[in-house]
Amino acid sequence: MNKDLRSELRTKYAINAIVMFAVITLAAISFTVGAFALAPQFQAALLWIVLFFSASSGLPRVFIKEEESKTVNALKLSSSPLGVFLGKLMFNLILLLILASIIVPLFIALMGVNIKGLALFVLIVVLGLLGLSGASTIVAAIVAKAATKGTLFAVLAFPILLPLLITTISATDYAMGGGTITGGFSHIQILVSYIGIMLTISILLFEFVWQE
């Protein structure tokens, strides 16, 4: 993770890519629907769509840059597969947290979102980003091995992330309407279960993908 952070601080490729994509997408959406009062469920869906596609523009680089710079073999010799996966996972999570800290306030301001259940909203965003980073990391590792890397990430990631997106959209809608953590416990259970299952599967599969 430290290597990725140092590299990102020098180039700022991934953070610039995801933030610029998100800001441009958010600006386009706000100009298009700004004159209309959207229902909370549509606002929730738009928020997670922006976060998902913004992540798709930058997160795949976490393994692709290793392939392009020919540092894969050195990384295999110096770190265990589990250490590599956890490092890349933490790096992706940090990128998503930075993205969310910028985009979520902008989205709330530009779209006129009224969040009545703030505690549940924050918790859902954090859990959603953790699930997104967990699934995205293993998909990015698979995509890095493919000959065509351009749009493959979104194609592979979307079916895997669909249960997460459906749950986060529903939970975010509930939080916007004033839902509490206690009332949204079923959503939280689903998200925690998804994160646990995805991380377990990713850790089990990663060694085979990484050593391929």
FENGIZI-V23357 format. One record per residue. N is the residue number from 1. RES is the residue in one letter. BURIAL is I if it has 9 or more other ideal C-beta (glycine too) atoms within 8 Angstrom, else O. Layout:
n->(N N)
res->(RES RES)
burial->(BURIAL BURIAL)
This chain:
n->(1 2 3 4 5 6 7 8 9 10 11 12 13 14 15 16 17 18 19 20 21 22 23 24 25 26 27 28 29 30 31 32 33 34 35 36 37 38 39 40 41 42 43 44 45 46 47 48 49 50 51 52 53 54 55 56 57 58 59 60 61 62 63 64 65 66 67 68 69 70 71 72 73 74 75 76 77 78 79 80 81 82 83 84 85 86 87 88 89 90 91 92 93 94 95 96 97 98 99 100 101 102 103 104 105 106 107 108 109 110 111 112 113 114 115 116 117 118 119 120 121 122 123 124 125 126 127 128 129 130 131 132 133 134 135 136 137 138 139 140 141 142 143 144 145 146 147 148 149 150 151 152 153 154 155 156 157 158 159 160 161 162 163 164 165 166 167 168 169 170 171 172 173 174 175 176 177 178 179 180 181 182 183 184 185 186 187 188 189 190 191 192 193 194 195 196 197 198 199 200 201 202 203 204 205 206 207 208 209 210 211 212)
res->(M N K D L R S E L R T K Y A I N A I V M F A V I T L A A I S F T V G A F A L A P Q F Q A A L L W I V L F F S A S S G L P R V F I K E E E S K T V N A L K L S S S P L G V F L G K L M F N L I L L L I L A S I I V P L F I A L M G V N I K G L A L F V L I V V L G L L G L S G A S T I V A A I V A K A A T K G T L F A V L A F P I L L P L L I T T I S A T D Y A M G G G T I T G G F S H I Q I L V S Y I G I M L T I S I L L F E F V W Q E)
burial->(I O O I I O I I O O O O I I I O I I I O I I I O I I I O I I O O O O O O O I O I O O I I I I I I O I I I I I I I I I I I I I I I I I I O O O O O O O I I O O O O I I O I I I I I I I I I I I I I I I I I O I I I O I I I O I I O I O I I I O O I I O I I I O I I I I I I I I I I I I I I I I I I O O O O I O O I I I O I I I O I I O O I I O I I I I I I I I I I I O I I I O O I O O I I O I I I O I I O O I I O I I I O I I I O I I O O)
